[in-house]
Amino acid sequence: MAELDRVVKPKTRRAKRFLEDRQPKLNENDKNSMLIKGGNANNTVSQALKDLYALKKPFSVLYKKKNMTRPFEDQTSLEFFSKKSDCSLFVFGSHNKKRPNNLIFGRMFDFHVLDMIELGVEKYVSLKEIKNCKCPEGTKPLLIFAGDAFEISEDYRRLKSLLIDFFRGPTVSAIRLAGLEHVLHFTAVDGKVFMRSYKVLMKKSGCRTPRIELEEMGPSFDFVMRRTHLASDDLYKLSLKRPKALQAKKKKNISHNTFGTKYGRIHMQKQDLGKLQTRKVKALKKRPAKKSAASEETTPKRRKKE
């Protein structure tokens, strides 16, 4: 690890661009994932890694050679591959008698393991087994989570966060209706997690809004949760910290409601309504006050003209 930490000076422009691309940025690059085979991976695990690689293209790297490592006991090899391939997400597949058909989903923070969750594959249907049209490469999926366990249990809550991080794809500002082609559905029931992949079919409905149908395209998994390695609350909070330059500055006297409507508060000096200019109407003109009876007696009366 000491060799990886040394300062490397680029000798070419290409190497300089490569090192600059890996430096910390305000807006991070799209997260890449690496899929690694264990030393005793069987055909089921190998095919499952290939299908996950197909779903993650082009933001994924598939290691075809077997690697003799145990992530829950020694994490140095995973951290080495993470720094080498610039990947912050990983899936490690293995198979043995005690834990058959095993997939470990995990993520890195500063090239060190942050979270790891081990899932056992009880039932698996590959992409090849389902004969129908597939989504094009690089399609951003819609993620749907069903089940109270994702909100109640801390392990399932972290698993949901990890799956969103793994399958969310690149961040986009807008998306067209025809681009909604892929749906990933996760259901947590009775201690199991069911993953299903669907292709969205838009059919004629007689109006502008099309009729939506879902067609299963694979792969599908029936997972059971096994071991977990979760980061502490302080480390997890540190990994979620955003730079101050990206934090929205709070503006005074401006608020938003739940629907996004913007409200502003205006501060004004106290107004004198007596001096308020109104429309000049004859009925609103001030008339002279009536004279009192005493003043009428003292004042001489004018003679009428004869």
MIKE-313276 format. One line per field, with one value per residue (C-alpha): residue in three letters; chain; z, y, x. Coordinates in steps of 0.05 Angstrom, whole numbers. Layout:
# residues N
rest = c(ala,...) $
kette = c(A,...) $
c3 = c(Z,...) $
c2 = c(Y,...) $
c1 = c(X,...) $
This chain:
# residues 306
rest = c(met,ala,glu,leu,asp,arg,val,val,lys,pro,lys,thr,arg,arg,ala,lys,arg,phe,leu,glu,asp,arg,gln,pro,lys,leu,asn,glu,asn,asp,lys,asn,ser,met,leu,ile,lys,gly,gly,asn,ala,asn,asn,thr,val,ser,gln,ala,leu,lys,asp,leu,tyr,ala,leu,lys,lys,pro,phe,ser,val,leu,tyr,lys,lys,lys,asn,met,thr,arg,pro,phe,glu,asp,gln,thr,ser,leu,glu,phe,phe,ser,lys,lys,ser,asp,cys,ser,leu,phe,val,phe,gly,ser,his,asn,lys,lys,arg,pro,asn,asn,leu,ile,phe,gly,arg,met,phe,asp,phe,his,val,leu,asp,met,ile,glu,leu,gly,val,glu,lys,tyr,val,ser,leu,lys,glu,ile,lys,asn,cys,lys,cys,pro,glu,gly,thr,lys,pro,leu,leu,ile,phe,ala,gly,asp,ala,phe,glu,ile,ser,glu,asp,tyr,arg,arg,leu,lys,ser,leu,leu,ile,asp,phe,phe,arg,gly,pro,thr,val,ser,ala,ile,arg,leu,ala,gly,leu,glu,his,val,leu,his,phe,thr,ala,val,asp,gly,lys,val,phe,met,arg,ser,tyr,lys,val,leu,met,lys,lys,ser,gly,cys,arg,thr,pro,arg,ile,glu,leu,glu,glu,met,gly,pro,ser,phe,asp,phe,val,met,arg,arg,thr,his,leu,ala,ser,asp,asp,leu,tyr,lys,leu,ser,leu,lys,arg,pro,lys,ala,leu,gln,ala,lys,lys,lys,lys,asn,ile,ser,his,asn,thr,phe,gly,thr,lys,tyr,gly,arg,ile,his,met,gln,lys,gln,asp,leu,gly,lys,leu,gln,thr,arg,lys,val,lys,ala,leu,lys,lys,arg,pro,ala,lys,lys,ser,ala,ala,ser,glu,glu,thr,thr,pro,lys,arg,arg,lys,lys,glu) $
kette = c(A,A,A,A,A,A,A,A,A,A,A,A,A,A,A,A,A,A,A,A,A,A,A,A,A,A,A,A,A,A,A,A,A,A,A,A,A,A,A,A,A,A,A,A,A,A,A,A,A,A,A,A,A,A,A,A,A,A,A,A,A,A,A,A,A,A,A,A,A,A,A,A,A,A,A,A,A,A,A,A,A,A,A,A,A,A,A,A,A,A,A,A,A,A,A,A,A,A,A,A,A,A,A,A,A,A,A,A,A,A,A,A,A,A,A,A,A,A,A,A,A,A,A,A,A,A,A,A,A,A,A,A,A,A,A,A,A,A,A,A,A,A,A,A,A,A,A,A,A,A,A,A,A,A,A,A,A,A,A,A,A,A,A,A,A,A,A,A,A,A,A,A,A,A,A,A,A,A,A,A,A,A,A,A,A,A,A,A,A,A,A,A,A,A,A,A,A,A,A,A,A,A,A,A,A,A,A,A,A,A,A,A,A,A,A,A,A,A,A,A,A,A,A,A,A,A,A,A,A,A,A,A,A,A,A,A,A,A,A,A,A,A,A,A,A,A,A,A,A,A,A,A,A,A,A,A,A,A,A,A,A,A,A,A,A,A,A,A,A,A,A,A,A,A,A,A,A,A,A,A,A,A,A,A,A,A,A,A,A,A,A,A,A,A,A,A,A,A,A,A,A,A,A,A,A,A) $
c3 = c(0,10,-65,-81,-34,-65,-107,-182,-229,-300,-357,-414,-427,-428,-359,-334,-358,-327,-259,-262,-277,-211,-168,-121,-156,-135,-182,-180,-240,-252,-204,-235,-209,-211,-213,-185,-185,-124,-126,-122,-163,-200,-265,-230,-197,-260,-302,-249,-251,-327,-324,-272,-316,-375,-333,-310,-378,-394,-321,-300,-303,-304,-278,-312,-272,-205,-143,-78,-27,29,35,106,131,88,47,22,-46,-59,-41,-88,-146,-129,-134,-196,-236,-203,-180,-118,-123,-126,-128,-106,-125,-90,-77,-22,18,77,34,-36,-93,-54,-78,-37,-55,-28,-37,-23,10,-3,-31,34,44,72,69,51,49,33,-6,-21,-88,-77,-146,-209,-280,-328,-386,-437,-409,-422,-498,-514,-532,-484,-467,-502,-466,-417,-405,-339,-299,-256,-185,-145,-73,-40,31,102,117,75,123,190,193,192,151,98,98,83,31,-4,-4,-31,-87,-107,-109,-151,-203,-208,-267,-288,-261,-314,-312,-356,-390,-447,-443,-494,-451,-395,-418,-359,-290,-232,-177,-107,-58,15,44,99,104,29,-26,-95,-153,-220,-284,-333,-401,-409,-468,-491,-531,-563,-516,-560,-526,-518,-457,-478,-444,-403,-398,-364,-395,-355,-390,-335,-297,-236,-167,-102,-48,25,69,104,134,137,147,158,170,236,240,242,181,144,159,136,70,57,71,12,-4,19,-53,-73,-13,-30,4,46,24,75,74,19,32,-7,8,-4,-76,-92,-94,-77,-25,-9,51,41,98,92,136,171,124,141,109,120,66,19,-50,-73,-133,-134,-131,-118,-65,-25,-23,46,59,106,176,192,231,302,323,367,310,265,316,320,246,210,159,89,59,0,-63,-79) $
c2 = c(0,46,44,67,127,156,219,203,259,251,248,256,297,235,214,285,283,214,238,302,260,223,284,306,348,389,348,276,231,176,118,57,-13,-74,-146,-196,-272,-309,-368,-420,-387,-435,-425,-394,-340,-327,-319,-274,-228,-225,-205,-151,-127,-122,-80,-33,-21,23,42,-26,-69,-146,-184,-252,-283,-315,-280,-317,-267,-263,-193,-201,-222,-183,-122,-99,-133,-100,-32,-45,-62,-2,46,12,14,78,41,59,1,-73,-142,-202,-271,-336,-406,-457,-509,-464,-405,-428,-379,-318,-246,-190,-119,-63,8,48,115,145,77,41,-6,31,-19,-93,-136,-210,-238,-311,-329,-380,-375,-344,-334,-306,-258,-314,-357,-304,-299,-229,-159,-127,-54,-20,-12,46,54,89,45,63,36,12,-14,-49,-76,-47,-78,-25,28,-9,-50,-14,-71,-67,9,6,-48,-2,55,9,-17,53,73,12,14,88,104,174,236,271,337,314,252,240,193,144,137,103,33,-6,-20,-54,-77,-98,-131,-148,-203,-255,-242,-247,-196,-209,-171,-169,-133,-109,-76,-21,-29,33,14,54,76,122,185,222,182,111,47,18,-56,-90,-149,-188,-190,-215,-226,-244,-261,-288,-263,-280,-234,-264,-226,-150,-101,-31,33,70,128,180,151,143,216,238,201,239,308,356,412,481,506,459,474,519,587,603,666,709,717,664,598,540,497,422,432,476,542,600,652,718,764,839,887,958,1020,1036,1075,1135,1119,1190,1215,1159,1187,1162,1176,1246,1239,1296,1256,1248,1322,1355,1404,1465,1453,1480,1546,1544,1579,1632,1654,1661,1711,1756,1760,1811,1784,1810,1844,1812,1851,1880) $
c1 = c(0,60,74,3,8,71,66,70,89,61,111,61,-1,-44,-19,-31,-104,-112,-88,-130,-192,-181,-171,-228,-281,-341,-385,-364,-357,-408,-393,-361,-369,-323,-347,-298,-299,-276,-228,-284,-340,-386,-424,-485,-443,-403,-466,-498,-437,-441,-515,-501,-444,-492,-541,-485,-452,-414,-399,-371,-309,-312,-252,-251,-195,-209,-183,-169,-193,-244,-273,-300,-231,-183,-203,-135,-142,-211,-182,-123,-170,-214,-155,-128,-193,-222,-286,-325,-375,-362,-395,-355,-381,-362,-389,-374,-410,-426,-449,-470,-482,-457,-456,-426,-449,-406,-382,-319,-305,-236,-215,-232,-291,-351,-409,-413,-476,-474,-533,-545,-577,-633,-664,-636,-660,-609,-617,-607,-663,-717,-726,-750,-724,-675,-662,-604,-538,-533,-608,-622,-670,-730,-719,-780,-775,-834,-837,-838,-770,-735,-760,-759,-695,-627,-595,-649,-646,-572,-584,-635,-584,-531,-576,-596,-523,-506,-562,-581,-536,-513,-546,-590,-628,-686,-711,-759,-818,-789,-727,-766,-752,-724,-754,-718,-766,-742,-789,-772,-817,-805,-730,-719,-707,-736,-704,-742,-723,-776,-778,-830,-877,-916,-978,-1033,-1089,-1130,-1104,-1038,-1017,-996,-1018,-961,-945,-886,-852,-800,-733,-686,-645,-686,-658,-686,-637,-630,-590,-529,-470,-465,-408,-437,-399,-406,-454,-398,-363,-428,-446,-377,-386,-452,-421,-426,-376,-396,-393,-450,-494,-552,-547,-607,-643,-678,-754,-763,-798,-828,-887,-893,-913,-853,-891,-845,-867,-833,-841,-835,-819,-847,-852,-918,-963,-1006,-1073,-1097,-1050,-1067,-1085,-1153,-1197,-1225,-1301,-1350,-1386,-1322,-1304,-1303,-1360,-1355,-1382,-1453,-1456,-1483,-1549,-1512,-1469,-1530,-1563,-1502,-1491,-1536,-1584,-1578,-1639,-1669,-1668,-1736) $
